[in-house]
C-alpha cells in the first residue's frame, strides 16, 4: 500500500474520522477536491462532472483499486457517467414530483402525503442504486428503483450508519457558506465524496458478509 493511500479496514464499518478524512487524505485527493469545487462554477456541467468522478472513485473503493483518486480524465467519459446518474435521479424522484404537481394543480392536499413519502423513499434508496451501479457497472441499479431498494434494505444497520455519517457531512458542508459562499463549492464536493465513501464501504461489507 502506498504511503499516500489511506488505510481501510474492510472488516469494519467506516468511522466518522476516516470518512471525513478520506476526501483530503492524499495530495491526489486534495487536487481532485480543488478541481471538483472549481468545476462547480460551471453549473450544471460541473455538478454532473463531479458526479461522474465520484462514481469512478466509488468503483475503486469498492474493489480496493489504489490509488483511489486519479483525476477527472477522460472528461468526456466522466461527464457521460455523471449524466446517466443524473437521469437516474430524475427517474427516482419522478413519482414524488408527479404527485406533488397533481396535488398543487388539483388542490388535493392529501396528494402531498404520498409525494413526501415517495420523495423520502427515493432519497433512501438512491445511494444503494448509485453504489451498486458504480461498483458493477450494472445499469439496472440506476433505472430500476426496486433493485436499489433491495440493496438498501439488505444493507441493514451498516446502511443506516452510512446515512448518519453522510447527513453529518452534508450538514457540515454548509459551513463553507461562511467563506463568502465560495467555500461551499469545495465543502460540498468534500461532503459528497464522504457520502460516496461511506456507502461504498457499507455495501461492500454487505457483500463480504
Secondary structure, 3 states (H helix, E strand, C coil): CCCCCCCCCCCCCCCHHHHHHHCCCCHHHHHHHHHHHHHHHHCCHHHHHHHHHHHHHHHHHHHCCCCCCCCCCCHHHHHHHHHHHHHHHHHHHHHHHHHHHHHHHHCCCCHHHHHHHHHHHHHHHHHHHHHHHHHHCCCHHHHCHHHHHHHHHHHHHHHHHHHHHHHHHHHHHHHHHHCCCCHHHHHHHHHHHHHHHHHHHHHHHHHHC
